[in-house]
Amino acid sequence: MPFGQVVIGPPGSGKTTYCRAMHEFLTGLGRKVTIVNLDPANDALPYECTINMQSLITLEDVMEKLRLGPNGGLIYCMEFLEKNLDWLQDLLEKQKDRYFLFDCPGQVELYTHHNSVRNIVAQLQKWDFRLVSVHLVDSHYCSDPSKFVSILLTSLATMVQMELPHVNVLSKIDLVEKFGKLDFNLDFYTDVLDLQYLFGHLGGDPFFAKYKKLNEAIVGVVEDYSLVSFVPLNVEDKDSMREMMKAADRAIGYHWGEGEDRTLQAMMSSALGADYEYFKSAQVQEKYMKEEAEETQEKEEEMDIFPGNL
């Protein structure tokens, strides 16, 4: 019974980088990993790709021959793959006793309401694959309440559409405050706590004040389902990758191979010391988010260095 991750998300959310990093991490544990590129537009792969959809069809060819735009071309490519799944099955059957990473295109509608990717995944399940959907979104959206609400709704729609065990990921967590300071602690966003608190921040914008009832209805939908939460991830941090791996493995019931646990313990002890702790949101916040006291101290130091700015 093959296990694997279907890596999805908006453009630029870090799907390909995630696949490379997870491949390296799992390989370091001794797990045999195969990456399957299902993105017909990704021709600059930073990893060794065993199965590449571009040997079947490419977005560039579709756009040129059918005169379609990039969005229409991607949909055509996925529909073409859906009709030619025997090509994929033949290649997958050659990969025995492997853990699979499926690197998917970065087009949101493929996962929210178009059926091709869902149908492809459903066929993989009929072939006895145990799969988890790993949905990446940029963490910096947390700094804008309206954008955070939008990724909550997108994540929920994706969970309902894909019909798979699901892990939502806040990627690039080391850049979480790149575009502004967060209004709440990080666990508010990862655990999706009481979203009513967001309205106070949305109300400051006249545009969103006009659509207050609509925003309340959207937030109500997310809270009524009570399904969405996020795992913070920095692919350069081994502890973060470990927690991500555990979340994905739990979702599909993957049983660690012989020696994997010992290898992981040795890897993490080497990186963090023997008594390492779980990678929790409080630790992420401490590592990547500046506290107000630190910011005040930095400003005071700048004033001491450049007194002429006063």
C-alpha positions in Angstrom: 0.0 0.0 0.0 1.8 3.2 -1.2 1.6 6.3 1.0 2.1 9.9 -0.2 1.3 13.6 0.0 -0.6 15.6 -2.6 1.1 19.1 -2.3 -1.3 21.9 -3.4 -1.7 25.6 -2.9 -1.8 29.0 -4.6 1.1 30.2 -6.9 4.3 31.1 -5.0 3.2 29.4 -1.8 6.3 27.2 -1.8 5.0 23.8 -3.1 8.1 22.9 -5.1 10.5 24.1 -2.4 8.5 22.1 0.1 8.8 18.9 -2.1 12.5 19.4 -2.4 12.9 19.9 1.4 10.6 17.1 2.4 12.4 14.7 -0.1 15.7 15.6 1.5 14.4 15.3 5.0 12.7 11.9 4.5 15.6 10.5 2.5 17.8 11.5 5.5 15.6 9.2 7.7 16.1 6.4 5.3 12.7 6.6 3.7 12.5 5.8 -0.1 10.9 8.8 -1.7 9.6 9.4 -5.2 8.6 12.9 -6.4 5.9 13.1 -9.1 5.7 16.5 -10.9 2.1 17.1 -11.9 2.7 20.7 -12.9 2.9 21.1 -16.7 4.2 24.6 -16.3 7.1 23.9 -13.9 10.2 23.4 -16.1 12.8 24.5 -13.5 12.7 21.7 -11.0 15.1 21.9 -8.0 14.9 18.2 -7.3 15.4 14.9 -9.1 12.0 14.1 -10.6 11.3 10.4 -11.2 7.9 11.0 -12.9 7.3 14.2 -14.8 4.0 15.2 -16.4 5.9 17.3 -18.9 6.9 14.2 -20.7 3.2 13.8 -21.4 2.0 17.4 -22.0 3.4 20.9 -21.3 1.6 24.1 -20.7 3.7 25.9 -23.3 2.6 23.5 -26.1 -1.0 23.8 -25.1 -0.9 27.6 -25.1 0.8 27.7 -28.4 -1.3 25.1 -30.3 -4.7 25.8 -28.8 -4.2 29.5 -28.2 -5.2 29.3 -24.5 -4.1 31.5 -21.7 -2.2 30.1 -18.7 -5.3 29.4 -16.6 -7.2 27.8 -19.4 -4.1 25.9 -20.5 -3.5 24.5 -17.0 -7.1 23.2 -16.8 -6.8 21.6 -20.2 -3.5 19.9 -19.1 -5.1 18.4 -16.0 -8.2 17.3 -18.0 -5.8 15.7 -20.5 -4.0 13.8 -17.6 -7.3 12.7 -16.2 -8.1 11.1 -19.6 -4.7 9.5 -19.8 -4.2 8.1 -16.4 -2.9 4.8 -17.8 0.3 6.7 -18.5 0.6 7.6 -14.9 -0.4 4.2 -13.6 2.3 2.5 -15.7 5.0 4.7 -14.3 3.8 4.5 -10.7 3.7 0.7 -10.8 7.5 0.7 -11.5 8.1 2.5 -8.2 7.9 -0.2 -5.6 7.9 0.4 -1.8 8.1 4.2 -2.2 6.7 7.2 -0.4 5.3 9.7 -2.9 5.3 13.5 -3.1 2.9 14.8 -5.8 3.9 18.3 -6.8 0.8 20.0 -8.2 0.1 23.2 -10.2 -0.4 26.5 -8.5 -4.0 27.3 -9.7 -6.5 27.7 -6.9 -9.6 26.8 -8.9 -8.2 23.3 -9.6 -8.6 22.6 -5.9 -11.7 24.6 -5.0 -14.3 23.8 -7.6 -12.8 22.1 -10.7 -13.0 18.3 -10.7 -10.0 17.0 -12.6 -7.5 17.0 -9.7 -10.1 15.5 -7.4 -10.8 12.8 -9.9 -7.1 12.0 -10.4 -6.7 11.7 -6.7 -9.8 9.5 -6.4 -8.3 7.2 -9.0 -5.0 7.0 -7.1 -7.0 5.9 -4.1 -8.6 3.2 -6.1 -5.1 2.0 -6.9 -4.7 1.6 -3.1 -2.7 4.8 -2.5 -3.1 6.3 1.0 -2.9 10.1 0.4 -2.9 13.3 2.5 -3.6 16.7 0.9 -0.9 19.2 2.1 -2.3 22.7 1.4 0.3 25.5 1.6 -0.5 29.2 1.9 1.9 32.1 2.6 2.1 33.0 6.3 2.4 36.7 5.6 -1.3 36.8 4.8 -1.8 36.7 8.5 -0.7 40.3 8.8 -3.8 41.5 6.8 -7.1 40.4 8.4 -9.1 40.5 5.1 -6.5 38.3 3.4 -6.5 35.9 6.4 -10.2 35.5 6.1 -9.8 34.8 2.4 -7.2 32.0 2.9 -9.5 30.5 5.6 -12.3 30.3 3.1 -10.0 29.0 0.4 -8.6 26.4 2.7 -12.1 25.3 3.8 -13.3 25.1 0.1 -10.2 23.0 -0.8 -10.7 20.6 2.1 -14.4 20.0 1.1 -13.5 19.7 -2.6 -10.5 17.4 -2.4 -12.1 14.8 -0.1 -8.8 13.7 1.4 -7.2 13.8 4.9 -5.9 17.3 5.0 -3.1 19.4 6.5 -3.2 23.2 6.1 0.3 24.8 6.2 1.4 28.4 6.9 4.6 28.3 4.8 7.6 30.6 5.0 6.8 31.2 8.7 10.2 32.9 9.1 8.8 35.7 6.9 5.5 35.9 8.8 5.9 39.6 9.7 7.6 40.7 6.4 4.6 42.8 5.4 3.5 44.0 8.8 3.2 43.1 12.5 0.5 40.6 13.4 -2.5 41.9 15.4 -2.6 38.7 17.6 -0.3 36.0 18.9 0.5 33.3 16.3 -1.7 30.7 17.9 -4.7 32.8 17.0 -3.9 32.1 13.4 -2.7 28.6 13.6 -5.5 27.3 15.8 -8.1 29.7 14.1 -9.4 31.0 17.4 -12.4 33.3 17.9 -12.6 35.1 14.5 -15.0 37.7 15.9 -11.9 39.6 17.1 -10.9 40.3 13.5 -13.9 42.5 12.9 -12.4 45.3 15.0 -9.5 45.4 12.6 -11.6 45.0 9.5 -13.9 47.8 10.6 -11.1 50.4 10.3 -11.3 50.2 6.5 -14.4 51.9 5.0 -14.5 49.4 2.2 -14.8 46.4 4.6 -17.2 48.3 6.9 -19.6 48.4 4.0 -19.6 44.6 3.8 -19.6 43.9 7.5 -22.6 41.5 7.3 -20.9 39.6 4.4 -17.7 39.3 6.4 -19.7 38.0 9.4 -21.4 35.4 7.2 -18.1 34.2 5.8 -16.5 34.0 9.2 -19.6 32.2 10.4 -19.2 29.5 7.7 -15.6 28.9 8.7 -16.4 28.6 12.4 -19.5 26.4 11.8 -17.4 23.9 9.9 -14.7 24.2 12.6 -12.2 22.2 10.4 -9.5 24.7 9.5 -6.2 25.0 11.4 -2.6 25.5 10.3 0.8 24.0 10.9 3.6 26.6 10.8 6.5 25.6 8.6 10.0 26.8 7.8 11.6 24.3 5.4 15.1 25.3 6.6 14.3 24.3 10.2 14.6 20.6 11.0 12.3 20.8 14.0 9.6 22.4 11.9 10.0 19.8 9.1 9.8 17.0 11.8 6.4 18.4 13.0 5.2 18.7 9.4 6.2 15.1 8.7 4.4 13.9 11.8 1.2 15.8 10.9 1.1 14.2 7.4 2.0 10.7 8.6 -0.8 10.9 11.3 -3.3 11.9 8.7 -2.8 8.8 6.6 -1.8 6.4 9.3 1.8 5.9 8.0 3.8 3.5 10.2 7.5 4.5 10.4 9.9 2.1 8.9 12.5 0.2 10.9 15.2 2.6 12.1 13.3 5.8 11.0 12.6 6.7 14.6 16.1 6.2 15.8 17.5 8.1 12.8 15.1 11.0 13.5 16.1 11.1 17.2 19.7 11.2 16.3 19.1 13.9 13.7 17.1 16.1 16.0 19.5 15.6 19.0 22.4 16.7 16.8 20.6 19.8 15.6 18.9 20.8 18.9 20.4 18.9 21.8 19.1 15.8 23.4 16.2 17.4 25.1 14.4 19.0 22.2 10.7 20.0 22.4 7.9 20.0 20.0 7.7 22.8 17.4 4.7 24.7 18.8 3.3 28.1 17.8 4.7 29.7 20.9 8.2 28.6 19.9 7.6 29.8 16.4 6.5 33.2 17.6 9.5 33.5 19.9 11.8 32.6 17.0 10.4 34.6 14.1 8.3 37.4 15.6 9.7 40.5 17.3 8.2 41.3 20.7 7.2 44.9 21.4 9.8 45.2 24.0 12.5 44.2 21.6 11.3 46.7 19.0 11.2 49.5 21.6 14.8 48.6 22.6 15.9 48.6 19.0 14.3 52.1 18.5 16.0 53.4 21.6 19.4 52.1 20.5 18.9 53.7 17.1 18.1 57.0 18.8 21.3 56.8 20.9 23.3 56.1 17.8 21.7 58.8 15.6 20.8 61.6 18.0 20.4 64.0 15.1 17.2 62.2 14.0 15.3 63.6 17.1 
